[in-house]
Amino acid sequence: MKAKKTIKYPEIKPVALELREAVTMPGVGLTIPVRAAKAKLSALLDLVAGGQEITITSDGKPKAVLSPVGKRETRKVFTGMGDYLMKQPVHGGPSAEEIVREDRDGRGW
C-alpha cells in the first residue's frame, strides 16, 4: 500500500469587502441596488451577520431590508378549546336536560 501524501495549501488572508454600488442614505442606512445585491449576496450576508442592516433598492426605491436574525418572541401554545372554554365564566340557568324535559312536559309527551 502506498503512503498518503499530505498537501499544504497556502493560507488565504481575508480580503476587505468592496461594495462600490453601496450607498449610505440618510434615514435608510446602507443601500444597494438589486443587481449588485444578487452578485454580492454572500458578502452582504456576512455584513448582516455582523449586525449591519442593508436596504435593497430597485429603480432607486427601497424594496427589501436584510436584517440580522434576532431572538424571536415565543408564541403562545394552543392548549385547545376545552381549556379555553373551561376558563370562561359559567352562565347560570337551567341545564339542557331540564329545558328538554320542560318542553316535553309542556307538549304532553
C-alpha positions in Angstrom: 0.0 0.0 0.0 1.3 3.5 -0.9 1.8 6.1 1.8 -0.6 9.1 1.7 0.9 12.4 0.7 -0.1 15.5 2.7 -0.6 18.6 0.7 -0.4 22.0 2.3 -2.1 24.9 0.7 -1.1 28.5 1.2 -3.2 30.4 3.7 -5.7 32.7 2.3 -6.0 36.0 4.0 -9.4 37.6 4.3 -10.0 40.4 1.7 -11.9 43.5 2.7 -15.3 43.6 1.2 -15.6 46.1 -1.7 -19.1 47.3 -2.5 -18.8 50.1 -5.0 -22.5 50.2 -5.6 -23.5 50.5 -1.9 -24.5 54.0 -0.7 -25.5 55.2 2.7 -28.8 57.2 2.6 -29.9 59.4 5.5 -32.8 57.7 7.4 -32.4 54.5 5.4 -28.8 53.4 6.1 -26.7 51.2 3.8 -28.5 50.6 0.4 -27.6 48.6 -2.6 -29.3 48.0 -5.9 -30.9 44.6 -6.5 -28.4 43.6 -9.3 -25.4 44.3 -7.1 -27.1 42.5 -4.2 -27.6 39.4 -6.4 -23.9 39.5 -7.3 -22.6 40.1 -3.8 -25.2 38.1 -1.7 -22.7 36.1 0.3 -20.8 39.2 1.2 -24.0 41.0 2.2 -25.0 38.1 4.4 -21.6 38.4 6.2 -22.3 42.1 6.8 -25.8 41.3 8.1 -24.4 38.6 10.4 -22.2 41.3 11.8 -25.2 43.4 12.8 -25.5 45.7 9.7 -28.9 46.3 8.3 -29.0 46.6 4.5 -31.7 48.0 2.3 -32.1 46.6 -1.3 -33.4 49.1 -3.9 -34.9 48.8 -7.3 -35.2 51.8 -9.5 -33.9 53.9 -6.6 -36.9 52.9 -4.3 -36.4 50.7 -1.3 -37.9 47.2 -1.9 -36.5 44.9 0.9 -34.4 45.0 4.1 -31.8 42.5 5.1 -31.5 42.5 8.9 -29.8 40.2 11.4 -31.9 37.4 12.9 -32.6 38.2 16.5 -34.1 36.4 19.3 -37.7 35.8 18.3 -40.6 36.1 20.7 -42.1 32.8 21.6 -45.7 32.3 20.6 -48.4 31.2 23.0 -49.0 27.4 22.8 -52.5 26.5 21.7 -53.9 24.4 24.6 -57.2 23.5 22.9 -60.7 24.8 23.0 -61.5 22.7 26.1 -59.1 24.7 28.3 -60.3 27.9 26.8 -64.0 27.1 27.4 -63.3 25.9 31.0 -61.8 29.4 31.7 -64.9 31.2 30.6 -67.4 32.2 33.4 -70.3 29.9 33.8 -73.6 31.4 32.8 -76.3 30.2 35.3 -79.6 28.9 34.2 -81.2 25.5 33.6 -79.3 22.7 32.0 -80.1 21.4 28.6 -81.7 18.3 30.1 -84.0 20.4 32.2 -85.0 22.5 29.2 -85.8 19.4 27.1 -87.8 17.9 29.9 -89.8 21.1 30.4 -90.5 21.2 26.7 -91.7 17.6 26.6 -93.9 18.1 29.7 -95.4 21.2 28.0 -96.4 19.2 25.0 -97.9 16.4 27.0 -95.4 13.7 25.9 
